[in-house]
């Protein structure tokens, strides 16, 4: 199992991939990697992903926004 610090590092790397690349396919891959990481993360660490989904939902690329919506359904409570 990954430590909390490892999860934070991977999350931050995925977010940097979104910010630093203008290629649509690579940005979508970074968003999907973020979602995959959240799926592998214990639920008690899901609040750490809340700033990330806000950023994904505000993105101009539809694939990134879709990943953000999927992330919302995972990390937000009912």
N, CA, C and O atoms as CSV, one atom per row, in Angstrom:
chain,resi,resn,atom,element,x,y,z
A,1,UNK,N,N,0.844,-1.184,0.000
A,1,UNK,CA,C,0.000,0.000,0.000
A,1,UNK,C,C,0.885,1.243,0.000
A,1,UNK,O,O,1.914,1.285,0.674
A,2,UNK,N,N,0.477,2.241,-0.756
A,2,UNK,CA,C,1.230,3.484,-0.850
A,2,UNK,C,C,1.021,4.325,0.404
A,2,UNK,O,O,-0.049,4.317,1.012
A,3,UNK,N,N,2.069,5.048,0.769
A,3,UNK,CA,C,1.958,5.937,1.916
A,3,UNK,C,C,1.241,7.216,1.492
A,3,UNK,O,O,1.092,7.504,0.305
A,4,UNK,N,N,0.808,7.961,2.480
A,4,UNK,CA,C,0.137,9.234,2.228
A,4,UNK,C,C,1.057,10.187,1.472
A,4,UNK,O,O,0.608,10.915,0.586
A,5,UNK,N,N,2.322,10.184,1.814
A,5,UNK,CA,C,3.288,11.062,1.141
A,5,UNK,C,C,3.453,10.659,-0.321
A,5,UNK,O,O,3.537,11.522,-1.196
A,6,UNK,N,N,3.501,9.342,-0.595
A,6,UNK,CA,C,3.620,8.872,-1.977
A,6,UNK,C,C,2.404,9.275,-2.801
A,6,UNK,O,O,2.532,9.660,-3.963
A,7,UNK,N,N,1.235,9.186,-2.199
A,7,UNK,CA,C,0.003,9.562,-2.887
A,7,UNK,C,C,0.014,11.042,-3.211
A,7,UNK,O,O,-0.373,11.440,-4.310
A,8,UNK,N,N,0.453,11.864,-2.268
A,8,UNK,CA,C,0.523,13.316,-2.499
A,8,UNK,C,C,1.498,13.648,-3.622
A,8,UNK,O,O,1.226,14.524,-4.443
A,9,UNK,N,N,2.624,12.957,-3.659
A,9,UNK,CA,C,3.611,13.205,-4.706
A,9,UNK,C,C,3.034,12.824,-6.069
A,9,UNK,O,O,3.157,13.587,-7.027
A,10,UNK,N,N,2.409,11.654,-6.163
A,10,UNK,CA,C,1.816,11.227,-7.431
A,10,UNK,C,C,0.692,12.161,-7.866
A,10,UNK,O,O,0.562,12.474,-9.050
A,11,UNK,N,N,-0.117,12.605,-6.911
A,11,UNK,CA,C,-1.195,13.551,-7.221
A,11,UNK,C,C,-0.629,14.846,-7.776
A,11,UNK,O,O,-1.116,15.364,-8.781
A,12,UNK,N,N,0.400,15.367,-7.122
A,12,UNK,CA,C,1.007,16.622,-7.553
A,12,UNK,C,C,1.671,16.480,-8.925
A,12,UNK,O,O,1.622,17.409,-9.731
A,13,UNK,N,N,2.289,15.333,-9.197
A,13,UNK,CA,C,2.899,15.104,-10.508
A,13,UNK,C,C,1.840,15.081,-11.611
A,13,UNK,O,O,2.054,15.629,-12.693
A,14,UNK,N,N,0.706,14.450,-11.337
A,14,UNK,CA,C,-0.373,14.418,-12.322
A,14,UNK,C,C,-0.910,15.821,-12.564
A,14,UNK,O,O,-1.193,16.186,-13.705
A,15,UNK,N,N,-1.051,16.603,-11.517
A,15,UNK,CA,C,-1.528,17.976,-11.673
A,15,UNK,C,C,-0.527,18.827,-12.450
A,15,UNK,O,O,-0.926,19.688,-13.234
A,16,UNK,N,N,0.755,18.595,-12.242
A,16,UNK,CA,C,1.762,19.317,-13.020
A,16,UNK,C,C,1.689,18.921,-14.489
A,16,UNK,O,O,1.922,19.746,-15.372
A,17,UNK,N,N,1.363,17.655,-14.749
A,17,UNK,CA,C,1.194,17.208,-16.123
A,17,UNK,C,C,0.052,17.912,-16.810
A,17,UNK,O,O,0.095,18.146,-18.017
A,18,UNK,N,N,-0.969,18.250,-16.050
A,18,UNK,CA,C,-2.091,19.004,-16.615
A,18,UNK,C,C,-1.687,20.444,-16.902
A,18,UNK,O,O,-2.071,21.008,-17.926
A,19,UNK,N,N,-0.929,21.023,-16.018
A,19,UNK,CA,C,-0.571,22.431,-16.147
A,19,UNK,C,C,0.526,22.656,-17.167
A,19,UNK,O,O,0.557,23.690,-17.835
A,20,UNK,N,N,1.424,21.696,-17.288
A,20,UNK,CA,C,2.596,21.939,-18.095
A,20,UNK,C,C,2.511,21.485,-19.534
A,20,UNK,O,O,3.447,21.723,-20.297
A,21,UNK,N,N,1.438,20.844,-19.936
A,21,UNK,CA,C,1.390,20.304,-21.281
A,21,UNK,C,C,0.163,20.795,-22.021
A,21,UNK,O,O,-0.942,20.814,-21.478
A,22,UNK,N,N,0.364,21.183,-23.237
A,22,UNK,CA,C,-0.760,21.698,-24.008
A,22,UNK,C,C,-1.343,20.664,-24.960
A,22,UNK,O,O,-2.342,20.947,-25.620
A,23,UNK,N,N,-0.754,19.478,-25.053
A,23,UNK,CA,C,-1.271,18.425,-25.929
A,23,UNK,C,C,-2.489,17.782,-25.281
A,23,UNK,O,O,-2.425,17.320,-24.142
A,24,UNK,N,N,-3.581,17.755,-26.001
A,24,UNK,CA,C,-4.850,17.270,-25.447
A,24,UNK,C,C,-4.746,15.833,-24.951
A,24,UNK,O,O,-5.260,15.515,-23.878
A,25,UNK,N,N,-4.098,14.968,-25.705
A,25,UNK,CA,C,-4.034,13.561,-25.294
A,25,UNK,C,C,-3.228,13.384,-24.012
A,25,UNK,O,O,-3.585,12.570,-23.160
A,26,UNK,N,N,-2.154,14.135,-23.873
A,26,UNK,CA,C,-1.335,14.017,-22.664
A,26,UNK,C,C,-2.035,14.630,-21.464
A,26,UNK,O,O,-1.889,14.141,-20.344
A,27,UNK,N,N,-2.789,15.688,-21.683
A,27,UNK,CA,C,-3.556,16.286,-20.578
A,27,UNK,C,C,-4.644,15.318,-20.119
A,27,UNK,O,O,-4.882,15.177,-18.920
A,28,UNK,N,N,-5.300,14.652,-21.062
A,28,UNK,CA,C,-6.329,13.675,-20.712
A,28,UNK,C,C,-5.710,12.489,-19.967
A,28,UNK,O,O,-6.312,11.964,-19.030
A,29,UNK,N,N,-4.518,12.069,-20.378
A,29,UNK,CA,C,-3.829,10.987,-19.679
A,29,UNK,C,C,-3.474,11.374,-18.252
A,29,UNK,O,O,-3.590,10.556,-17.339
A,30,UNK,N,N,-3.045,12.608,-18.054
A,30,UNK,CA,C,-2.718,13.081,-16.702
A,30,UNK,C,C,-3.968,13.102,-15.828
A,30,UNK,O,O,-3.907,12.739,-14.653
A,31,UNK,N,N,-5.099,13.524,-16.389
A,31,UNK,CA,C,-6.358,13.538,-15.631
A,31,UNK,C,C,-6.797,12.114,-15.295
A,31,UNK,O,O,-7.269,11.849,-14.189
A,32,UNK,N,N,-6.640,11.206,-16.245
A,32,UNK,CA,C,-6.991,9.807,-15.985
A,32,UNK,C,C,-6.074,9.187,-14.939
A,32,UNK,O,O,-6.519,8.386,-14.117
A,33,UNK,N,N,-4.799,9.554,-14.967
A,33,UNK,CA,C,-3.859,9.054,-13.955
A,33,UNK,C,C,-4.260,9.529,-12.566
A,33,UNK,O,O,-4.152,8.785,-11.591
A,34,UNK,N,N,-4.719,10.763,-12.484
A,34,UNK,CA,C,-5.190,11.303,-11.211
A,34,UNK,C,C,-6.404,10.527,-10.708
A,34,UNK,O,O,-6.492,10.203,-9.523
A,35,UNK,N,N,-7.332,10.234,-11.604
A,35,UNK,CA,C,-8.508,9.461,-11.239
A,35,UNK,C,C,-8.117,8.048,-10.811
A,35,UNK,O,O,-8.632,7.538,-9.816
A,36,UNK,N,N,-7.216,7.418,-11.550
A,36,UNK,CA,C,-6.755,6.071,-11.184
A,36,UNK,C,C,-6.098,6.066,-9.803
A,36,UNK,O,O,-6.306,5.147,-9.011
A,37,UNK,N,N,-5.318,7.085,-9.528
A,37,UNK,CA,C,-4.672,7.199,-8.219
A,37,UNK,C,C,-5.719,7.309,-7.110
A,37,UNK,O,O,-5.592,6.670,-6.066
A,38,UNK,N,N,-6.739,8.109,-7.338
A,38,UNK,CA,C,-7.800,8.258,-6.337
A,38,UNK,C,C,-8.538,6.936,-6.118
A,38,UNK,O,O,-8.948,6.629,-4.998
A,39,UNK,N,N,-8.703,6.167,-7.173
A,39,UNK,CA,C,-9.370,4.864,-7.036
A,39,UNK,C,C,-8.554,3.900,-6.180
A,39,UNK,O,O,-9.116,3.051,-5.489
A,40,UNK,N,N,-7.235,4.031,-6.225
A,40,UNK,CA,C,-6.339,3.158,-5.460
A,40,UNK,C,C,-6.102,3.655,-4.033
A,40,UNK,O,O,-5.511,2.952,-3.213
A,41,UNK,N,N,-6.562,4.859,-3.748
A,41,UNK,CA,C,-6.283,5.501,-2.471
A,41,UNK,C,C,-7.354,5.152,-1.442
A,41,UNK,O,O,-8.540,5.127,-1.771
A,42,UNK,N,N,-6.953,4.884,-0.206
A,42,UNK,CA,C,-7.953,4.637,0.846
A,42,UNK,C,C,-8.889,5.842,0.996
A,42,UNK,O,O,-8.477,6.988,0.816
A,43,UNK,N,N,-10.119,5.569,1.320
A,43,UNK,CA,C,-11.148,6.621,1.374
A,43,UNK,C,C,-10.836,7.711,2.399
A,43,UNK,O,O,-11.299,8.841,2.241
A,44,UNK,N,N,-10.070,7.406,3.435
A,44,UNK,CA,C,-9.759,8.445,4.410
A,44,UNK,C,C,-8.813,9.513,3.850
A,44,UNK,O,O,-8.658,10.578,4.448
A,45,UNK,N,N,-8.183,9.232,2.705
A,45,UNK,CA,C,-7.317,10.218,2.061
A,45,UNK,C,C,-7.997,10.919,0.892
A,45,UNK,O,O,-7.381,11.771,0.253
A,46,UNK,N,N,-9.234,10.588,0.601
A,46,UNK,CA,C,-9.954,11.220,-0.511
A,46,UNK,C,C,-10.091,12.733,-0.377
A,46,UNK,O,O,-10.067,13.423,-1.396
A,47,UNK,N,N,-10.234,13.282,0.827
A,47,UNK,CA,C,-10.307,14.753,0.910
A,47,UNK,C,C,-9.082,15.458,0.330
A,47,UNK,O,O,-9.170,16.621,-0.064
A,48,UNK,N,N,-7.943,14.769,0.274
A,48,UNK,CA,C,-6.741,15.363,-0.318
A,48,UNK,C,C,-6.903,15.638,-1.811
A,48,UNK,O,O,-6.135,16.404,-2.393
A,49,UNK,N,N,-7.906,15.010,-2.427
A,49,UNK,CA,C,-8.133,15.177,-3.864
A,49,UNK,C,C,-9.138,16.282,-4.182
A,49,UNK,O,O,-9.353,16.589,-5.355
A,50,UNK,N,N,-9.750,16.876,-3.183
A,50,UNK,CA,C,-10.764,17.890,-3.456
A,50,UNK,C,C,-10.229,19.098,-4.219
A,50,UNK,O,O,-10.907,19.561,-5.136
A,51,UNK,N,N,-9.068,19.627,-3.898
A,51,UNK,CA,C,-8.565,20.746,-4.717
A,51,UNK,C,C,-8.307,20.325,-6.170
A,51,UNK,O,O,-8.428,21.136,-7.088
A,52,UNK,N,N,-7.955,19.061,-6.365
A,52,UNK,CA,C,-7.682,18.586,-7.721
A,52,UNK,C,C,-8.947,18.541,-8.563
A,52,UNK,O,O,-8.915,18.920,-9.734
A,53,UNK,N,N,-10.068,18.084,-7.990
A,53,UNK,CA,C,-11.257,17.984,-8.835
A,53,UNK,C,C,-11.805,19.354,-9.187
A,53,UNK,O,O,-12.411,19.519,-10.246
A,54,UNK,N,N,-11.606,20.334,-8.328
A,54,UNK,CA,C,-12.019,21.700,-8.659
A,54,UNK,C,C,-11.234,22.182,-9.883
A,54,UNK,O,O,-11.792,22.799,-10.791
A,55,UNK,N,N,-9.961,21.897,-9.888
A,55,UNK,CA,C,-9.108,22.284,-11.017
A,55,UNK,C,C,-9.502,21.548,-12.293
A,55,UNK,O,O,-9.512,22.140,-13.373
A,56,UNK,N,N,-9.825,20.268,-12.177
A,56,UNK,CA,C,-10.223,19.496,-13.353
A,56,UNK,C,C,-11.548,19.993,-13.920
A,56,UNK,O,O,-11.703,20.102,-15.137
A,57,UNK,N,N,-12.492,20.293,-13.053
A,57,UNK,CA,C,-13.804,20.756,-13.514
A,57,UNK,C,C,-13.721,22.118,-14.197
A,57,UNK,O,O,-14.551,22.431,-15.049
A,58,UNK,N,N,-12.740,22.921,-13.837
A,58,UNK,CA,C,-12.594,24.247,-14.422
A,58,UNK,C,C,-11.788,24.230,-15.719
A,58,UNK,O,O,-11.625,25.267,-16.362
A,59,UNK,N,N,-11.292,23.076,-16.099
A,59,UNK,CA,C,-10.445,22.972,-17.285
A,59,UNK,C,C,-11.255,23.173,-18.561
A,59,UNK,O,O,-12.453,22.891,-18.595
A,60,UNK,N,N,-10.606,23.653,-19.594
A,60,UNK,CA,C,-11.277,23.901,-20.861
A,60,UNK,C,C,-11.441,22.667,-21.735
A,60,UNK,O,O,-12.201,22.692,-22.703
A,61,UNK,N,N,-10.748,21.599,-21.409
A,61,UNK,CA,C,-10.797,20.381,-22.227
A,61,UNK,C,C,-11.851,19.429,-21.685
A,61,UNK,O,O,-11.865,19.128,-20.492
A,62,UNK,N,N,-12.729,18.959,-22.551
A,62,UNK,CA,C,-13.860,18.148,-22.097
A,62,UNK,C,C,-13.424,16.833,-21.463
A,62,UNK,O,O,-14.051,16.390,-20.500
A,63,UNK,N,N,-12.374,16.197,-21.967
A,63,UNK,CA,C,-11.922,14.934,-21.381
A,63,UNK,C,C,-11.420,15.136,-19.958
A,63,UNK,O,O,-11.624,14.285,-19.092
A,64,UNK,N,N,-10.775,16.249,-19.727
A,64,UNK,CA,C,-10.268,16.561,-18.388
A,64,UNK,C,C,-11.442,16.842,-17.450
A,64,UNK,O,O,-11.440,16.394,-16.303
A,65,UNK,N,N,-12.441,17.579,-17.929
A,65,UNK,CA,C,-13.625,17.847,-17.101
A,65,UNK,C,C,-14.367,16.554,-16.773
A,65,UNK,O,O,-14.881,16.407,-15.664
A,66,UNK,N,N,-14.432,15.616,-17.718
A,66,UNK,CA,C,-15.089,14.325,-17.452
A,66,UNK,C,C,-14.357,13.559,-16.348
A,66,UNK,O,O,-14.987,12.959,-15.477
A,67,UNK,N,N,-13.033,13.584,-16.391
A,67,UNK,CA,C,-12.252,12.947,-15.325
A,67,UNK,C,C,-12.507,13.650,-13.998
A,67,UNK,O,O,-12.565,13.004,-12.952
A,68,UNK,N,N,-12.658,14.961,-14.036
A,68,UNK,CA,C,-12.969,15.713,-12.824
A,68,UNK,C,C,-14.323,15.327,-12.251
A,68,UNK,O,O,-14.474,15.209,-11.035
A,69,UNK,N,N,-15.301,15.131,-13.115
A,69,UNK,CA,C,-16.617,14.712,-12.649
A,69,UNK,C,C,-16.555,13.320,-12.024
A,69,UNK,O,O,-17.165,13.074,-10.984
A,70,UNK,N,N,-15.825,12.420,-12.654
A,70,UNK,CA,C,-15.655,11.078,-12.094
A,70,UNK,C,C,-14.950,11.146,-10.745
A,70,UNK,O,O,-15.295,10.412,-9.819
A,71,UNK,N,N,-13.968,12.027,-10.639
A,71,UNK,CA,C,-13.252,12.206,-9.372
A,71,UNK,C,C,-14.198,12.736,-8.291
A,71,UNK,O,O,-14.127,12.315,-7.136
A,72,UNK,N,N,-15.078,13.656,-8.670
A,72,UNK,CA,C,-16.070,14.189,-7.711
A,72,UNK,C,C,-16.929,13.071,-7.147
A,72,UNK,O,O,-17.145,13.002,-5.937
A,73,UNK,N,N,-17.417,12.200,-8.009
A,73,UNK,CA,C,-18.295,11.130,-7.544
A,73,UNK,C,C,-17.566,10.189,-6.601
A,73,UNK,O,O,-18.183,9.541,-5.755
A,74,UNK,N,N,-16.252,10.116,-6.752
A,74,UNK,CA,C,-15.466,9.233,-5.906
A,74,UNK,C,C,-15.140,9.859,-4.557
A,74,UNK,O,O,-15.254,9.198,-3.525
A,75,UNK,N,N,-14.734,11.126,-4.552
A,75,UNK,CA,C,-14.203,11.705,-3.314
A,75,UNK,C,C,-15.197,12.512,-2.502
A,75,UNK,O,O,-14.952,12.770,-1.324
A,76,UNK,N,N,-16.313,12.919,-3.094
A,76,UNK,CA,C,-17.305,13.671,-2.322
A,76,UNK,C,C,-18.299,12.732,-1.651
A,76,UNK,O,O,-18.680,11.702,-2.205
A,77,UNK,N,N,-18.694,13.099,-0.489
A,77,UNK,CA,C,-19.714,12.323,0.211
A,77,UNK,C,C,-21.077,12.565,-0.418
A,77,UNK,O,O,-21.242,13.470,-1.235
A,78,UNK,N,N,-22.046,11.754,-0.032
A,78,UNK,CA,C,-23.398,11.931,-0.606
A,78,UNK,C,C,-24.030,13.243,-0.193
A,78,UNK,O,O,-25.158,13.537,-0.590
